[in-house]
Amino acid sequence: MSIINQLAELGSQKMGVTVDELVAAESFDDLGLDSLALLEFNVAIQKSYAISLEDEEIAPEHSLRDVAELVETRKASDLHV
């Protein structure tokens, strides 16, 4: 399963939107998600992938694709530490 699909499943569980809605959305703001939902998603990502993310790295103007790129980058950089 690709990272974007994994994140979509996780986000769907945490944010109460469908996987299809998350994948298709241009931004989390388009889905009407508030900062608390994004914070919960951020924490879930950190636990699932054992990476560190700042709260502002997942913001309303970001999309699931943005987050997937961030997670992939962070995972790759953590491997080289």
Phi, psi and omega in degrees: 000134180290160181297324180294323177291321176298315179294323178297318177297313180297314180296322179299318179293321186275332189246357175071028174237163182281160176302315180298320178297316180296316182292322184280337187293140175286333178202162176295329178298324178299334180270357180075024182280136181268175184296328178295317178298319180290324176296316178297321177296316179302312180298318179297320178296314181300319179290318183291324186251000180053048177233165177254133176227140174281153181305319184284354179285344173237100186239164182305329182280352178276162177244172177299323178296320176300315181294320179299317178296318179298313181296316179299316179296314181295318178298317180295319181290327178292333178290335184264006181270000000 
